[in-house]
């Protein structure tokens, strides 16, 4: 079945993207929090019923990864309310360079890039390599759009 999936409460849709610095093990993780978002997901009846049941609890203990579904479409995410970018490395020899890049980004992002993190990452040779995840935190609003 095709199900329209939305967050029940605002400020609950999180998008995480990973970028890698060319020829290194230095990564940038970009997290955007959206006020609202709508997705269309293909799922079976069992999964639909599980999500309905989990959403009855009405707590923020629940988190649903939309990108874990094989067949999903982003309809919209709007009113981004925060963006954070963190540069890091798990390789000891590159940790200092990652810290330097984090500081450089923080120093330059407002005045030289007008808060455009994507431009900063591209200019400094980061490219999207690690994929992305989209999460809805808290209960869901589910609407069956099409039954198979």
C-alpha angles and dihedrals in degrees: 000000000000112000131190106224122196137163112256092215132042123254092034106110115092126187119193123191130182126212127185127211108238115267094359143085091242114122137191117209114200119195122189122187114206125200091218139003139177126205135178113218132183110221140151125254093257092056091045091052091048092053092047090051093046091049091057089074090069095207134123090240087095121085125176123195106214093188090060089074116091094221117038136134128203108228096178146330115191144176099031105209103184140013126190127182122193125186117206147147132207090204110094094216091056101042094092092050089050090052090050091051091048090053091045091052092048091049095047107032100085103039103029101031104027090233092304101144093175091059091046092051093047093047090052093050100255115145131189104263110139099060123229143266132212120203133184111206117206132012122340137227107223127192123180106228100174133009121206 
